[in-house]
Amino acid sequence: MRLVALNAFALLLVPVLVPAGPSAADILAGVARTSAARHTVAYSGWRQYSIHNLRFGKSASAKVRITSDPGQGKQFTIANQTGHSRLIGVIETLLSSEADASRPENAGLHEIGPANYTAALRGSETIAGRDCWVLAISPKSKNKYLLKGTAWVDKKTYALVRLDGVTASSVSMWVGAPHIVQDFAPVDGVWLPVHMVSNSSTFLLGDSGLDVRYTNYQVKSSDSARR
């Protein structure tokens, strides 16, 4: 009886092995795969840009048509615009920069993934009703298309749900290195941006705030790209 009791006590000392979850590197690789799937689809939509400069009390807005094609990247057409001309110029600069970054030969230079980032897993959090991993991300190079900050990644799809960070280098002399918060959501099975807020401070313009709303997406996707 004493031997049985000792054996039972010994079992209590054996650590319970809990299956480990994915590492930060594994999650980054999953995000890269999800992003790659997005680049295989064509889609179009509308954006509403609203920018306000606090130093001069000036504002501007623009309604922009976007089309994205896997072989060409993104193309933007400003349907209408109002407000201060210099702030309209800021919006035009941002559109030109994004169009250039989206070209097939440049697309891989700014993706969230192991090629461009290191990451540390900070835990889990629910964002927009989705159970997410929380990653602290650091860019491997000083690139204006990369962010240093935090990424929330959906545990089921490995899609980005939210990004919050500061660009790794200055975007332009008018924008500087802005702080950006961007939210994503699935549209016809493809994860696309739905809202972005950007705040910047520069010597030339002082403090400015930019709000971008993404609407009316039309997605032409292959079944292989859907999640």
Backbone as CSV, one residue per row, in Angstrom:
resi,resn,N_x,N_y,N_z,CA_x,CA_y,CA_z,C_x,C_y,C_z
1,MET,0.829,-1.201,0.000,0.000,0.000,0.000,0.866,1.255,0.000
2,ARG,1.984,1.170,0.778,2.868,2.339,0.845,3.511,2.615,-0.509
3,LEU,3.840,1.536,-1.254,4.436,1.697,-2.577,3.453,2.338,-3.545
4,VAL,2.196,1.931,-3.463,1.166,2.520,-4.326,1.017,3.994,-4.029
5,ALA,1.046,4.339,-2.742,0.905,5.743,-2.354,2.072,6.566,-2.871
6,LEU,3.296,6.005,-2.782,4.465,6.724,-3.276,4.392,6.930,-4.783
7,ASN,3.924,5.898,-5.494,3.784,6.029,-6.952,2.765,7.104,-7.318
8,ALA,1.671,7.166,-6.582,0.655,8.182,-6.841,1.210,9.571,-6.582
9,PHE,2.011,9.704,-5.492,2.618,11.002,-5.188,3.599,11.419,-6.283
10,ALA,4.354,10.420,-6.786,5.321,10.707,-7.850,4.628,11.205,-9.109
11,LEU,3.441,10.683,-9.395,2.701,11.138,-10.575,2.299,12.588,-10.460
12,LEU,2.047,13.010,-9.241,1.667,14.413,-9.042,2.806,15.364,-9.359
13,LEU,4.047,14.849,-9.236,5.212,15.685,-9.492,5.563,15.775,-10.971
14,VAL,4.971,14.921,-11.789,5.247,14.946,-13.232,4.571,16.154,-13.856
15,PRO,5.310,17.025,-14.526,4.692,18.213,-15.124,3.686,17.850,-16.197
16,VAL,2.604,18.609,-16.231,1.588,18.417,-17.262,2.037,19.158,-18.509
17,LEU,2.189,18.457,-19.596,2.656,19.062,-20.842,1.481,19.651,-21.597
18,VAL,1.499,20.991,-21.762,0.461,21.688,-22.511,1.006,21.987,-23.904
19,PRO,0.299,21.586,-24.941,0.791,21.857,-26.289,1.094,23.338,-26.484
20,ALA,2.295,23.635,-26.973,2.697,25.021,-27.181,2.001,25.584,-28.407
21,GLY,1.673,26.868,-28.329,1.084,27.540,-29.473,2.167,27.949,-30.456
22,PRO,1.792,28.578,-31.546,2.780,29.003,-32.538,3.696,30.081,-31.974
23,SER,4.916,30.120,-32.473,5.863,31.158,-32.080,5.546,32.452,-32.834
24,ALA,6.182,33.532,-32.418,6.006,34.807,-33.118,6.427,34.680,-34.578
25,ALA,7.521,33.931,-34.823,7.977,33.729,-36.203,6.957,32.942,-37.018
26,ASP,6.324,31.943,-36.389,5.293,31.170,-37.079,4.103,32.061,-37.453
27,ILE,3.727,32.943,-36.530,2.586,33.834,-36.786,2.920,34.801,-37.911
28,LEU,4.131,35.347,-37.906,4.550,36.230,-38.992,4.493,35.513,-40.339
29,ALA,4.939,34.259,-40.355,4.897,33.496,-41.602,3.458,33.281,-42.061
30,GLY,2.539,33.060,-41.116,1.128,32.912,-41.457,0.544,34.192,-42.017
31,VAL,0.920,35.322,-41.435,0.463,36.617,-41.946,0.957,36.824,-43.378
32,ALA,2.199,36.468,-43.620,2.757,36.614,-44.965,1.986,35.780,-45.979
33,ARG,1.587,34.549,-45.582,0.811,33.700,-46.501,-0.553,34.315,-46.785
34,THR,-1.209,34.857,-45.762,-2.515,35.481,-45.961,-2.394,36.709,-46.863
35,SER,-1.337,37.491,-46.655,-1.122,38.670,-47.497,-0.859,38.274,-48.939
36,ALA,-0.106,37.199,-49.127,0.176,36.734,-50.485,-1.106,36.351,-51.209
37,ALA,-2.046,35.755,-50.478,-3.330,35.394,-51.085,-4.083,36.637,-51.534
38,ARG,-3.998,37.713,-50.737,-4.690,38.953,-51.104,-4.150,39.520,-52.412
39,HIS,-2.865,39.325,-52.653,-2.257,39.885,-53.860,-2.633,39.118,-55.123
40,THR,-3.351,38.017,-54.989,-3.759,37.259,-56.171,-5.152,37.654,-56.649
41,VAL,-5.797,38.600,-55.964,-7.155,38.983,-56.337,-7.192,40.413,-56.864
42,ALA,-8.171,40.675,-57.687,-8.432,42.032,-58.167,-9.623,42.590,-57.403
43,TYR,-9.553,43.858,-57.053,-10.680,44.481,-56.353,-10.705,45.977,-56.635
44,SER,-11.833,46.572,-56.336,-11.981,48.021,-56.480,-12.779,48.537,-55.287
45,GLY,-12.791,49.839,-55.124,-13.534,50.418,-54.014,-13.357,51.922,-53.969
46,TRP,-13.839,52.506,-52.877,-13.759,53.947,-52.693,-13.115,54.265,-51.355
47,ARG,-12.432,55.395,-51.320,-11.868,55.900,-50.073,-12.288,57.365,-49.881
48,GLN,-12.537,57.710,-48.636,-12.810,59.096,-48.293,-11.681,59.586,-47.387
49,TYR,-10.877,60.504,-47.915,-9.768,61.093,-47.159,-10.215,62.405,-46.535
50,SER,-9.928,62.582,-45.241,-10.198,63.839,-44.542,-8.961,64.201,-43.741
51,ILE,-8.413,65.381,-43.998,-7.191,65.807,-43.320,-7.404,67.186,-42.708
52,HIS,-6.881,67.349,-41.487,-7.029,68.633,-40.786,-5.695,69.014,-40.174
53,ASN,-5.292,70.267,-40.421,-4.052,70.780,-39.859,-4.373,71.731,-38.704
54,LEU,-3.813,71.414,-37.538,-4.126,72.185,-36.335,-3.412,73.534,-36.310
55,ARG,-2.176,73.603,-36.794,-1.414,74.849,-36.715,-2.096,75.971,-37.483
56,PHE,-2.555,75.672,-38.678,-3.139,76.705,-39.534,-4.664,76.660,-39.577
57,GLY,-5.256,75.653,-38.931,-6.708,75.554,-38.919,-7.291,75.288,-40.299
58,LYS,-6.575,74.538,-41.122,-7.016,74.257,-42.480,-7.405,72.788,-42.614
59,SER,-8.331,72.523,-43.552,-8.791,71.158,-43.794,-8.886,70.893,-45.283
60,ALA,-8.965,69.621,-45.618,-9.184,69.207,-47.004,-9.775,67.805,-46.994
61,SER,-10.452,67.470,-48.075,-11.008,66.125,-48.211,-10.982,65.720,-49.674
62,ALA,-10.976,64.417,-49.892,-10.973,63.910,-51.264,-11.657,62.553,-51.294
63,LYS,-12.476,62.344,-52.317,-13.073,61.041,-52.563,-12.284,60.382,-53.672
64,VAL,-11.790,59.175,-53.400,-10.827,58.536,-54.294,-11.308,57.150,-54.702
65,ARG,-11.237,56.871,-55.973,-11.535,55.548,-56.512,-10.244,54.739,-56.562
66,ILE,-10.277,53.511,-56.065,-9.115,52.632,-56.110,-9.451,51.379,-56.896
67,THR,-8.508,50.959,-57.746,-8.579,49.650,-58.388,-7.243,48.963,-58.139
68,SER,-7.298,47.678,-57.836,-6.076,46.917,-57.575,-6.072,45.677,-58.447
69,ASP,-5.005,45.510,-59.192,-4.858,44.381,-60.092,-3.567,43.645,-59.756
70,PRO,-3.607,42.310,-59.656,-2.409,41.568,-59.256,-1.190,41.835,-60.126
71,GLY,-1.393,42.099,-61.407,-0.262,42.300,-62.308,0.227,43.725,-62.403
72,GLN,-0.557,44.680,-61.857,-0.205,46.086,-62.031,-0.073,46.860,-60.721
73,GLY,-0.704,46.384,-59.677,-0.720,47.136,-58.434,-1.960,48.010,-58.333
74,LYS,-1.867,49.061,-57.533,-3.016,49.919,-57.273,-2.988,51.164,-58.158
75,GLN,-4.188,51.559,-58.575,-4.349,52.800,-59.315,-5.415,53.636,-58.623
76,PHE,-5.175,54.942,-58.535,-6.079,55.844,-57.821,-6.573,56.955,-58.746
77,THR,-7.851,57.268,-58.598,-8.446,58.378,-59.329,-9.208,59.247,-58.341
78,ILE,-8.851,60.520,-58.256,-9.550,61.443,-57.367,-10.827,61.899,-58.055
79,ALA,-11.968,61.532,-57.483,-13.259,61.878,-58.078,-13.648,63.314,-57.755
80,ASN,-13.410,63.741,-56.531,-13.635,65.144,-56.159,-12.779,65.489,-54.966
81,GLN,-12.510,66.779,-54.805,-11.659,67.239,-53.720,-12.057,68.657,-53.321
82,THR,-11.916,68.949,-52.045,-12.208,70.288,-51.531,-11.203,70.611,-50.437
83,GLY,-10.986,71.921,-50.236,-10.146,72.343,-49.129,-8.832,72.946,-49.571
84,HIS,-7.934,73.092,-48.610,-6.669,73.776,-48.823,-5.786,73.012,-49.807
85,SER,-5.203,73.724,-50.745,-4.454,73.089,-51.828,-3.227,72.324,-51.317
86,ARG,-2.558,72.861,-50.291,-1.373,72.164,-49.793,-1.751,70.841,-49.146
87,LEU,-2.881,70.799,-48.456,-3.324,69.554,-47.839,-3.807,68.561,-48.898
88,ILE,-4.412,69.075,-49.975,-4.745,68.198,-51.099,-3.465,67.596,-51.669
89,GLY,-2.405,68.406,-51.705,-1.119,67.913,-52.174,-0.568,66.798,-51.294
90,VAL,-0.812,66.880,-49.987,-0.392,65.810,-49.077,-1.108,64.514,-49.430
91,ILE,-2.420,64.598,-49.676,-3.186,63.406,-50.055,-2.661,62.823,-51.357
92,GLU,-2.378,63.694,-52.328,-1.860,63.226,-53.618,-0.500,62.537,-53.449
93,THR,0.336,63.078,-52.561,1.638,62.457,-52.301,1.471,61.077,-51.689
94,LEU,0.536,60.926,-50.765,0.283,59.630,-50.145,-0.216,58.614,-51.164
95,LEU,-1.102,59.046,-52.060,-1.619,58.148,-53.090,-0.513,57.703,-54.041
96,SER,0.346,58.643,-54.433,1.444,58.313,-55.332,2.412,57.328,-54.674
97,SER,2.678,57.558,-53.390,3.583,56.673,-52.657,3.006,55.268,-52.532
98,GLU,1.693,55.164,-52.259,1.066,53.850,-52.120,1.006,53.122,-53.460
99,ALA,0.729,53.876,-54.530,0.694,53.255,-55.854,2.065,52.677,-56.208
100,ASP,3.120,53.428,-55.903,4.476,52.951,-56.185,4.800,51.708,-55.364
101,ALA,4.408,51.711,-54.077,4.696,50.565,-53.210,3.957,49.312,-53.636
102,SER,2.799,49.475,-54.302,1.965,48.332,-54.658,2.378,47.647,-55.956
103,ARG,3.297,48.238,-56.698,3.724,47.617,-57.945,4.321,46.250,-57.656
104,PRO,4.087,45.263,-58.526,4.531,43.889,-58.246,5.988,43.780,-57.817
105,GLU,6.867,44.591,-58.416,8.288,44.496,-58.081,8.606,45.075,-56.697
106,ASN,7.662,45.843,-56.118,7.896,46.458,-54.812,7.058,45.864,-53.689
107,ALA,6.060,45.051,-54.055,5.076,44.601,-53.067,5.710,43.874,-51.888
108,GLY,6.737,43.083,-52.139,7.338,42.310,-51.062,8.185,43.120,-50.107
109,LEU,8.454,44.380,-50.428,9.342,45.194,-49.608,8.673,45.744,-48.357
110,HIS,7.347,45.642,-48.285,6.664,46.255,-47.145,5.652,45.327,-46.476
111,GLU,5.629,44.063,-46.866,4.675,43.143,-46.279,5.034,42.806,-44.832
112,ILE,3.988,42.556,-44.026,4.201,42.061,-42.674,4.559,40.588,-42.778
113,GLY,5.792,40.246,-42.451,6.250,38.864,-42.551,7.698,38.752,-42.123
114,PRO,8.227,37.540,-42.065,9.599,37.323,-41.584,10.667,38.023,-42.407
115,ALA,10.393,38.282,-43.689,11.401,38.921,-44.529,11.673,40.357,-44.107
116,ASN,10.658,41.018,-43.564,10.787,42.439,-43.243,10.751,42.758,-41.754
117,TYR,10.325,41.798,-40.932,10.109,42.097,-39.523,10.666,41.022,-38.602
118,THR,11.004,41.442,-37.381,11.137,40.536,-36.251,9.944,40.806,-35.343
119,ALA,9.591,39.824,-34.524,8.391,39.982,-33.702,8.549,39.267,-32.374
120,ALA,7.796,39.742,-31.395,7.718,39.096,-30.087,6.246,38.953,-29.732
121,LEU,5.870,37.770,-29.262,4.480,37.503,-28.918,4.179,38.073,-27.539
122,ARG,3.190,38.966,-27.454,2.844,39.650,-26.210,1.612,39.086,-25.525
123,GLY,0.904,38.178,-26.188,-0.280,37.593,-25.579,-1.440,37.545,-26.540
124,SER,-2.651,37.549,-25.987,-3.874,37.475,-26.790,-4.808,38.606,-26.397
125,GLU,-5.664,38.996,-27.340,-6.642,40.053,-27.089,-7.770,39.929,-28.107
126,THR,-8.956,40.307,-27.712,-10.090,40.298,-28.627,-10.236,41.672,-29.256
127,ILE,-10.182,41.713,-30.573,-10.340,42.951,-31.339,-11.441,42.739,-32.366
128,ALA,-12.426,43.641,-32.376,-13.542,43.545,-33.332,-14.201,42.170,-33.274
129,GLY,-14.290,41.614,-32.073,-14.944,40.336,-31.893,-14.123,39.133,-32.312
130,ARG,-12.832,39.327,-32.606,-11.985,38.235,-33.059,-10.861,37.981,-32.068
131,ASP,-10.623,36.708,-31.810,-9.558,36.296,-30.907,-8.228,36.440,-31.637
132,CYS,-7.357,37.278,-31.124,-6.124,37.630,-31.839,-4.879,37.390,-30.996
133,TRP,-3.789,37.059,-31.677,-2.473,37.152,-31.083,-2.027,38.605,-31.163
134,VAL,-1.295,39.041,-30.159,-0.748,40.396,-30.144,0.761,40.297,-30.322
135,LEU,1.268,40.888,-31.396,2.693,40.856,-31.701,3.292,42.248,-31.612
136,ALA,4.447,42.354,-30.956,5.259,43.558,-31.070,6.166,43.358,-32.280
137,ILE,6.066,44.256,-33.249,6.809,44.088,-34.496,7.851,45.189,-34.661
138,SER,9.011,44.792,-35.178,10.100,45.731,-35.420,10.623,45.514,-36.834
139,PRO,10.687,46.558,-37.655,11.177,46.398,-39.030,12.675,46.119,-39.063
140,LYS,13.085,45.362,-40.047,14.494,45.030,-40.198,15.268,46.112,-40.942
141,SER,14.569,47.086,-41.516,15.233,48.175,-42.231,14.445,49.462,-42.035
142,LYS,15.111,50.596,-42.252,14.447,51.896,-42.153,13.766,52.196,-43.483
143,ASN,12.541,51.745,-43.580,11.756,51.849,-44.802,10.456,52.573,-44.463
144,LYS,10.106,53.575,-45.247,8.913,54.365,-44.943,7.627,53.566,-45.063
145,TYR,7.691,52.375,-45.673,6.503,51.542,-45.812,6.361,50.536,-44.672
146,LEU,7.327,50.517,-43.734,7.289,49.577,-42.618,6.948,50.313,-41.326
147,LEU,6.312,49.582,-40.396,5.886,50.164,-39.127,6.583,49.493,-37.956
148,LYS,6.904,50.285,-36.951,7.367,49.746,-35.672,6.230,49.921,-34.673
149,GLY,5.720,48.810,-34.141,4.591,48.930,-33.234,3.980,47.592,-32.886
150,THR,2.664,47.489,-33.064,1.920,46.308,-32.626,0.997,45.827,-33.735
151,ALA,0.919,44.504,-33.887,0.002,43.889,-34.856,-0.906,42.910,-34.125
152,TRP,-2.189,42.972,-34.442,-3.166,42.011,-33.929,-3.501,41.049,-35.067
153,VAL,-3.328,39.755,-34.834,-3.468,38.743,-35.891,-4.562,37.761,-35.510
154,ASP,-5.542,37.598,-36.388,-6.647,36.672,-36.155,-6.123,35.240,-36.040
155,LYS,-6.482,34.552,-34.963,-5.949,33.212,-34.716,-6.455,32.176,-35.713
156,LYS,-7.629,32.375,-36.274,-8.182,31.392,-37.195,-7.629,31.537,-38.607
157,THR,-7.434,32.762,-39.047,-7.066,32.991,-40.445,-5.643,33.509,-40.641
158,TYR,-4.980,33.905,-39.561,-3.672,34.545,-39.631,-3.721,35.857,-40.425
159,ALA,-4.873,36.496,-40.436,-5.014,37.786,-41.111,-4.777,38.918,-40.125
160,LEU,-4.261,40.025,-40.633,-4.120,41.220,-39.810,-5.488,41.802,-39.510
161,VAL,-5.748,42.061,-38.240,-6.989,42.711,-37.826,-6.735,44.187,-37.513
162,ARG,-5.563,44.471,-36.955,-5.210,45.870,-36.656,-3.697,46.028,-36.650
163,LEU,-3.253,47.191,-37.134,-1.865,47.618,-37.033,-1.827,48.952,-36.301
164,ASP,-0.851,49.111,-35.413,-0.698,50.356,-34.655,0.790,50.621,-34.512
165,GLY,1.272,51.687,-35.158,2.699,51.948,-35.059,3.123,53.219,-35.764
166,VAL,4.430,53.424,-35.777,5.054,54.591,-36.395,5.921,54.110,-37.549
167,THR,5.902,54.837,-38.664,6.703,54.428,-39.811,8.187,54.438,-39.455
168,ALA,8.929,53.508,-40.050,10.341,53.335,-39.712,11.206,54.490,-40.196
169,SER,10.712,55.262,-41.152,11.415,56.455,-41.606,10.390,57.463,-42.108
170,SER,10.845,58.660,-42.417,9.950,59.731,-42.838,9.277,59.402,-44.171
171,VAL,7.976,59.645,-44.238,7.224,59.434,-45.479,7.503,60.558,-46.471
172,SER,7.493,61.795,-45.974,7.797,62.974,-46.786,8.054,64.142,-45.848
173,MET,8.516,65.272,-46.393,8.775,66.434,-45.542,7.481,67.027,-44.995
174,TRP,6.346,66.715,-45.661,5.062,67.235,-45.198,4.434,66.327,-44.148
175,VAL,4.691,65.045,-44.240,4.035,64.079,-43.368,4.942,63.622,-42.233
176,GLY,6.255,63.588,-42.475,7.180,63.100,-41.465,7.023,61.599,-41.273
177,ALA,7.193,61.140,-40.020,7.007,59.724,-39.676,5.737,59.610,-38.845
178,PRO,4.595,59.416,-39.483,3.314,59.473,-38.767,3.048,58.249,-37.898
179,HIS,2.191,58.456,-36.908,1.660,57.353,-36.109,0.368,56.892,-36.775
180,ILE,0.273,55.602,-37.077,-0.821,55.063,-37.877,-1.540,53.952,-37.116
181,VAL,-2.863,53.988,-37.159,-3.690,52.889,-36.684,-4.587,52.474,-37.841
182,GLN,-4.496,51.217,-38.251,-5.265,50.738,-39.408,-6.004,49.459,-39.044
183,ASP,-7.300,49.421,-39.378,-8.141,48.256,-39.114,-8.482,47.545,-40.417
184,PHE,-8.593,46.203,-40.327,-8.890,45.361,-41.490,-10.106,44.482,-41.191
185,ALA,-10.784,44.063,-42.255,-11.944,43.180,-42.112,-12.075,42.339,-43.382
186,PRO,-12.706,41.155,-43.261,-12.889,40.320,-44.453,-14.000,40.862,-45.354
187,VAL,-13.699,40.932,-46.635,-14.667,41.361,-47.648,-14.709,40.268,-48.715
188,ASP,-15.820,39.551,-48.786,-15.924,38.431,-49.726,-14.753,37.469,-49.583
189,GLY,-14.354,37.202,-48.346,-13.296,36.249,-48.081,-11.893,36.799,-48.143
190,VAL,-11.730,38.077,-48.502,-10.406,38.694,-48.620,-10.284,39.802,-47.572
191,TRP,-9.203,39.795,-46.803,-9.004,40.805,-45.764,-8.456,42.089,-46.376
192,LEU,-9.209,43.188,-46.180,-8.859,44.483,-46.761,-8.968,45.571,-45.691
193,PRO,-8.255,46.688,-45.868,-8.355,47.778,-44.900,-9.740,48.425,-44.942
194,VAL,-10.251,48.809,-43.762,-11.567,49.446,-43.693,-11.520,50.814,-43.026
195,HIS,-10.459,51.092,-42.272,-10.356,52.399,-41.618,-8.910,52.649,-41.227
196,MET,-8.473,53.896,-41.381,-7.136,54.268,-40.955,-7.156,55.663,-40.359
197,VAL,-6.425,55.836,-39.263,-6.209,57.146,-38.654,-4.715,57.365,-38.572
198,SER,-4.267,58.540,-39.026,-2.847,58.859,-39.017,-2.642,60.243,-38.417
199,ASN,-1.695,60.350,-37.502,-1.359,61.639,-36.897,0.126,61.896,-37.087
200,SER,0.448,63.116,-37.536,1.840,63.457,-37.808,2.159,64.846,-37.277
201,SER,3.437,65.095,-37.089,3.909,66.396,-36.645,5.198,66.708,-37.376
202,THR,5.215,67.820,-38.132,6.405,68.216,-38.878,6.710,69.684,-38.637
203,PHE,7.954,70.064,-38.934,8.366,71.457,-38.773,7.573,72.376,-39.690
204,LEU,7.258,71.909,-40.900,6.602,72.762,-41.890,5.113,72.952,-41.610
205,LEU,4.416,71.867,-41.213,2.962,71.938,-41.049,2.505,71.862,-39.592
206,GLY,3.379,71.468,-38.691,2.921,71.247,-37.329,2.121,69.959,-37.238
207,ASP,1.113,69.937,-36.384,0.314,68.729,-36.171,-0.816,68.623,-37.185
208,SER,-0.959,67.418,-37.759,-2.035,67.146,-38.708,-2.641,65.791,-38.408
209,GLY,-3.930,65.666,-38.682,-4.621,64.397,-38.508,-5.289,63.980,-39.797
210,LEU,-5.161,62.710,-40.151,-5.749,62.169,-41.375,-6.661,61.000,-41.025
211,ASP,-7.856,60.999,-41.600,-8.804,59.905,-41.417,-9.176,59.370,-42.796
212,VAL,-9.093,58.037,-42.967,-9.423,57.418,-44.259,-10.460,56.328,-44.035
213,ARG,-11.579,56.437,-44.736,-12.647,55.438,-44.691,-12.683,54.687,-46.019
214,TYR,-12.736,53.367,-45.949,-12.726,52.510,-47.137,-14.110,51.890,-47.290
215,THR,-14.737,52.063,-48.457,-16.107,51.584,-48.642,-16.302,50.992,-50.033
216,ASN,-17.461,50.327,-50.186,-17.943,49.855,-51.493,-16.933,48.984,-52.243
217,TYR,-16.337,48.057,-51.523,-15.409,47.136,-52.175,-16.157,46.197,-53.123
218,GLN,-15.539,45.917,-54.241,-15.981,44.882,-55.173,-14.776,43.972,-55.408
219,VAL,-14.911,42.703,-55.018,-13.782,41.785,-55.066,-14.013,40.732,-56.131
220,LYS,-13.003,40.529,-56.966,-12.993,39.433,-57.927,-11.885,38.484,-57.480
221,SER,-12.252,37.474,-56.740,-11.226,36.607,-56.161,-11.415,35.175,-56.620
222,SER,-10.299,34.458,-56.684,-10.339,33.039,-56.977,-10.642,32.286,-55.697
223,ASP,-11.200,31.104,-55.816,-11.518,30.303,-54.629,-10.267,29.980,-53.817
224,SER,-9.131,29.873,-54.481,-7.894,29.522,-53.778,-7.414,30.628,-52.876
225,ALA,-7.888,31.866,-53.124,-7.428,32.996,-52.311,-8.299,33.217,-51.106
226,ARG,-9.435,32.556,-51.038,-10.365,32.816,-49.944,-9.965,32.070,-48.683
227,ARG,-10.330,32.673,-47.546,-10.069,32.063,-46.245,-11.379,31.856,-45.528
